[in-house]
Amino acid sequence: MIYAVIDTNVIVSALLTRNVESATLRVIEAFLRDRIVPLYNIEIINEYKDVLGRAKFRFTSGIVDYFINAILEKGISAERVSSGETFPDLDDAVFYEVALSKEGAYLVTGNIKHFPRQPIVVTPAEMMDILQSQEK
């Protein structure tokens, strides 16, 4: 089982894409098929609600509610672990610090440059490679 914090930008990209082979969509499918167990806390859930609810994305409330409920049902609530790191955007720290709460967990993001370059911070494509390597 792979544990991961899924950054909001991955979710938005997955919901907006028309490419059924996109890595972002495949990460979300892996989570929905119980191949990835999402880690979250209330700050992350609130960030998801805020961003996914923005009018510019035009996501229906049904899609937003479905996604949030799936995270809450399939995921694990976790506490932040102080990293001592500095972040270009302080709002990003929670994603990294929740990922630190579970040994072997990852942070899946499309914005690698916003986080410390550590092995736990991976792109959606890298996460798919990790999943595929576990299947062998």
N, C-alpha and C positions, 0 to 999 in steps of 0.2 A: 504494500500500500504506500502510495506517495502522498505526503502532506504538503500543502502549498497555500500560500496567500496569493490570491489572484488580484493583481492591480486593476483598478477601475478602467484604465485605458485598454486593457485586454478585453474586458467585457464589452465596452463601447465598440471597439473594432469588430468583435465577433458579431454583435447585433447589427452593425451597419454593412458588413461585407456581403457581397453577392457571390464571392468565390468560395464554393463549398470545400475547397482544399486548403483554405487559409489556415495557418497555424493557430491563429487566435480562435477561430471557430472550432478547430479540432481540440484545443485545450478545454473549451466550454463543454464540448461533447464528452470528453474524457471525464470531466467532473460529473456531468449528468448521468454517466454510465458507471459511476462509482470507481473509476480508476484513479481519480485524484480526490482526496479528502480536503476540502477547503478549511483553512483556519481563518478565524475572524474575531473581532471584538465589536463592541457597540460603535466605536468611532469609524470602523471600516464599514459597517452596515449603514451608518448615517451618511458616509461619503457615497456609497453606492446609490442610496435613495436620492441624494441631492443631485448627483451628476446624471443618473439615468432618468431622473424626472425633469431635466431641463428641456424647455420647449424646442430648442434648436435641434434636438435629436429626434423628436416626434415619436418616441417610444410610447406605446399605449400603457396605461396603468396596469392592464392585465399582464403584459410582458414584464414590467418592472416588478410587480407583486410576485409573479411566478418565479422570477430569478431570485429575489430576496428570500422567499419562502424555501426555495431549494437549497440555498446556502445555509439557512438556519436549520433545516431538517437533515441535510447530509453532512454538514460541517461540524467543526469543533470550535467552541468558544475558547479563546486563549487570551492570556494576559500579555501585555507588553513586557519586553525585557530590555532595559536600558542599554543602548549600544555605545553611548559616548561619542557617536559619530555626528558630524554636521551634515545638513542636507540643504541643497539649493532651495527647496520648497519644504518648509517645516511640516506641511500636511502629509508628505511622503514618509516621514519617520515611522508612523504607526504601522505601515505595511511591512517595513523592514523589521521593526522590533517585535511584531507579532510572529513573523517567520522565525525569529530567533528563539521563540518560546518552546519549540518542539524540535528535538534533535533530529537532524536529517531532513528537515523541511526546507522548502524552496520559496522564493518570491518570484512569481512569474510576472514580468513587466515588459512593455514595449519601450520603456524609457530607461534603459540600462544606465545612461549617464547621470540620472538623478539619484543613484544609489552607490554606496561603496562597492567597488568591484570585488566581490567575494564569490566563491563557488555557489553559494545559495541563491544568488541573484541570476536568473536566467531569462532568456527571451522565450516567447511561445514556441518557436522552432526548436530551441534547445530542450524545452520541456518535452516536446514530442519525441525527440531523440532519446531522452532519459526513459520515457515510457516504453519505447520500442526496445531499448536495450534490456529492460526488465522482462520482456516477453520471451527473450531468447533462452 
